Amino acid sequence: MDKVGHPHSEALRVIERFRRPSFGRLTVEVTIDDPKAYTKPWTATLPFNLQLNTDLMESICENEKDAAHIAAQ
């Protein structure tokens, strides 16, 4: 699931919520729900400051299954 090695199973469900609480801020809330690996769901909130007059850039999750796609870009 991540570089730290948190466990997960085939029952993993990830919910991402993107919010813009104010003009210059963005928050991403990620909830991990995997009843086979954890006793209850847990959530992490990631705050971001937005820069004026810029565009949001796409972020690509790199993994071994998508290496050919990333190399082709």
SETOR-727986 format. One record per residue: residue in one letter; residue number from 1; y negated, z, x of N, C-alpha, C in turn. Coordinates in Angstrom, 3 decimals, decimal comma. Layout:
TIFI:A:NUM:Y:Z:X:Y:Z:X:Y:Z:X
...
***
This chain:
TIFI:M:1:1,193:0,000:0,823:0,000:0,000:0,000:-1,254:0,000:0,865
TIFI:D:2:-1,217:0,700:1,993:-2,393:0,743:2,854:-1,973:0,939:4,308
TIFI:K:3:-2,949:0,966:5,195:-2,673:1,108:6,625:-2,254:2,516:7,017
TIFI:V:4:-2,532:3,507:6,167:-2,201:4,895:6,469:-0,738:5,188:6,168
TIFI:G:5:-0,146:4,476:5,246:1,262:4,655:4,935:1,546:5,472:3,698
TIFI:H:6:0,615:5,507:2,731:0,885:6,198:1,476:2,096:5,557:0,805
TIFI:P:7:3,012:6,363:0,289:4,209:5,789:-0,347:3,878:5,135:-1,685
TIFI:H:8:4,720:4,188:-2,071:4,609:3,569:-3,389:5,965:2,984:-3,772
TIFI:S:9:6,122:2,715:-5,046:7,367:2,153:-5,556:7,051:0,916:-6,395
TIFI:E:10:8,088:0,346:-6,991:7,879:-0,818:-7,863:7,146:-0,437:-9,153
TIFI:A:11:6,976:0,860:-9,413:6,259:1,322:-10,611:4,754:1,462:-10,379
TIFI:L:12:4,281:1,099:-9,192:2,862:1,250:-8,843:1,963:0,459:-9,788
TIFI:R:13:0,905:1,120:-10,235:-0,134:0,481:-11,046:-1,473:0,867:-10,429
TIFI:V:14:-2,291:-0,124:-10,086:-3,598:0,109:-9,480:-4,664:-0,362:-10,452
TIFI:I:15:-5,637:0,517:-10,724:-6,746:0,175:-11,617:-8,026:0,244:-10,792
TIFI:E:16:-8,802:-0,847:-10,771:-10,082:-0,884:-10,062:-11,206:-1,004:-11,085
TIFI:R:17:-12,205:-0,163:-10,923:-13,382:-0,217:-11,798:-14,617:-0,402:-10,930
TIFI:F:18:-15,375:-1,449:-11,218:-16,597:-1,746:-10,479:-17,781:-1,369:-11,360
TIFI:R:19:-18,684:-0,577:-10,800:-19,875:-0,153:-11,551:-21,110:-0,352:-10,683
TIFI:R:20:-22,205:-0,620:-11,339:-23,484:-0,733:-10,650:-24,416:0,311:-11,271
TIFI:P:21:-24,385:1,551:-10,733:-25,159:2,631:-11,344:-26,670:2,466:-11,225
TIFI:S:22:-27,123:1,696:-10,249:-28,539:1,404:-10,111:-28,685:0,071:-9,382
TIFI:F:23:-29,908:-0,395:-9,257:-30,163:-1,721:-8,707:-29,577:-1,910:-7,305
TIFI:G:24:-29,661:-0,923:-6,451:-29,218:-1,073:-5,074:-27,881:-0,429:-4,757
TIFI:R:25:-27,124:-0,052:-5,779:-25,853:0,640:-5,524:-24,707:0,024:-6,320
TIFI:L:26:-23,514:0,079:-5,718:-22,284:-0,366:-6,350:-21,220:0,681:-6,055
TIFI:T:27:-20,455:1,061:-7,056:-19,337:1,975:-6,818:-18,043:1,300:-7,273
TIFI:V:28:-17,012:1,492:-6,475:-15,683:0,988:-6,806:-14,783:2,208:-6,940
TIFI:E:29:-14,182:2,367:-8,102:-13,271:3,472:-8,361:-11,857:2,903:-8,434
TIFI:V:30:-10,961:3,408:-7,578:-9,588:2,926:-7,518:-8,665:4,058:-7,948
TIFI:T:31:-7,866:3,814:-8,994:-6,909:4,803:-9,476:-5,501:4,315:-9,159
TIFI:I:32:-4,725:5,174:-8,509:-3,342:4,888:-8,146:-2,440:5,661:-9,102
TIFI:D:33:-1,601:4,946:-9,827:-0,665:5,570:-10,766:0,738:5,064:-10,431
TIFI:D:34:1,547:5,936:-9,860:2,921:5,595:-9,499:3,785:6,829:-9,733
TIFI:P:35:4,346:6,972:-10,943:5,105:8,181:-11,281:6,346:8,414:-10,422
TIFI:K:36:6,841:7,377:-9,738:7,999:7,557:-8,870:7,610:8,087:-7,483
TIFI:A:37:6,334:7,943:-7,108:5,891:8,370:-5,779:4,963:9,584:-5,818
TIFI:Y:38:4,274:9,827:-6,951:3,290:10,906:-7,052:3,498:11,692:-8,343
TIFI:T:39:3,110:12,958:-8,326:3,273:13,799:-9,514:2,244:13,487:-10,590
TIFI:K:40:1,097:12,935:-10,183:0,069:12,547:-11,152:-0,797:11,448:-10,522
TIFI:P:41:-1,508:10,654:-11,343:-2,395:9,627:-10,801:-3,509:10,253:-9,959
TIFI:W:42:-3,999:9,506:-8,968:-5,126:9,981:-8,167:-6,139:8,855:-8,008
TIFI:T:43:-7,392:9,269:-7,793:-8,503:8,325:-7,783:-9,352:8,508:-6,534
TIFI:A:44:-9,808:7,388:-5,990:-10,761:7,386:-4,880:-11,985:6,600:-5,322
TIFI:T:45:-13,168:7,098:-4,994:-14,411:6,413:-5,330:-15,091:5,962:-4,041
TIFI:L:46:-15,436:4,680:-3,984:-16,049:4,092:-2,795:-17,470:3,655:-3,135
TIFI:P:47:-18,478:4,303:-2,561:-19,860:3,911:-2,834:-20,352:2,853:-1,833
TIFI:F:48:-21,138:1,921:-2,312:-21,722:0,884:-1,464:-23,207:0,768:-1,765
TIFI:N:49:-24,010:0,539:-0,726:-25,421:0,213:-0,889:-25,551:-1,301:-0,829
TIFI:L:50:-26,268:-1,871:-1,779:-26,455:-3,319:-1,823:-27,758:-3,688:-1,134
TIFI:Q:51:-27,740:-4,797:-0,404:-28,944:-5,271:0,269:-29,657:-6,271:-0,629
TIFI:L:52:-30,972:-6,164:-0,707:-31,752:-7,080:-1,528:-31,679:-8,497:-0,991
TIFI:N:53:-31,769:-9,460:-1,885:-31,808:-10,885:-1,558:-30,595:-11,353:-0,766
TIFI:T:54:-29,431:-10,804:-1,062:-28,189:-11,251:-0,435:-27,140:-11,466:-1,516
TIFI:D:55:-26,071:-12,133:-1,169:-24,969:-12,366:-2,094:-23,813:-11,451:-1,745
TIFI:L:56:-23,012:-11,081:-2,757:-21,781:-10,359:-2,497:-20,787:-11,328:-1,891
TIFI:M:57:-20,080:-10,893:-0,849:-19,104:-11,754:-0,191:-17,704:-11,432:-0,683
TIFI:E:58:-16,883:-12,454:-0,792:-15,499:-12,276:-1,196:-14,741:-11,538:-0,099
TIFI:S:59:-13,884:-10,631:-0,497:-13,041:-9,907:0,451:-11,598:-10,323:0,217
TIFI:I:60:-10,920:-10,743:1,274:-9,535:-11,193:1,164:-8,629:-10,120:1,737
TIFI:C:61:-7,654:-9,730:0,961:-6,667:-8,764:1,413:-5,650:-9,509:2,274
TIFI:E:62:-5,641:-9,211:3,561:-4,734:-9,906:4,466:-3,378:-9,203:4,506
TIFI:N:63:-2,334:-9,968:4,306:-0,979:-9,448:4,444:-0,064:-10,576:4,894
TIFI:E:64:1,143:-10,232:5,267:2,059:-11,218:5,819:2,451:-12,296:4,818
TIFI:K:65:2,333:-12,027:3,513:2,711:-13,011:2,513:1,643:-14,091:2,334
TIFI:D:66:0,413:-13,821:2,770:-0,682:-14,746:2,557:-1,226:-15,303:3,862
TIFI:A:67:-0,523:-15,110:4,966:-1,024:-15,547:6,274:-1,298:-17,050:6,317
TIFI:A:68:-0,442:-17,862:5,716:-0,649:-19,312:5,740:-1,909:-19,686:4,990
TIFI:H:69:-2,172:-19,050:3,868:-3,367:-19,330:3,077:-4,634:-18,980:3,849
TIFI:I:70:-4,631:-17,831:4,535:-5,797:-17,392:5,294:-6,032:-18,316:6,478
TIFI:A:71:-4,979:-18,736:7,164:-5,106:-19,608:8,321:-5,641:-20,986:7,926
TIFI:A:72:-5,383:-21,408:6,688:-5,811:-22,736:6,237:-7,292:-22,788:5,919
TIFI:Q:73:-7,945:-21,653:5,828:-9,364:-21,660:5,438:-10,268:-21,990:6,571
***
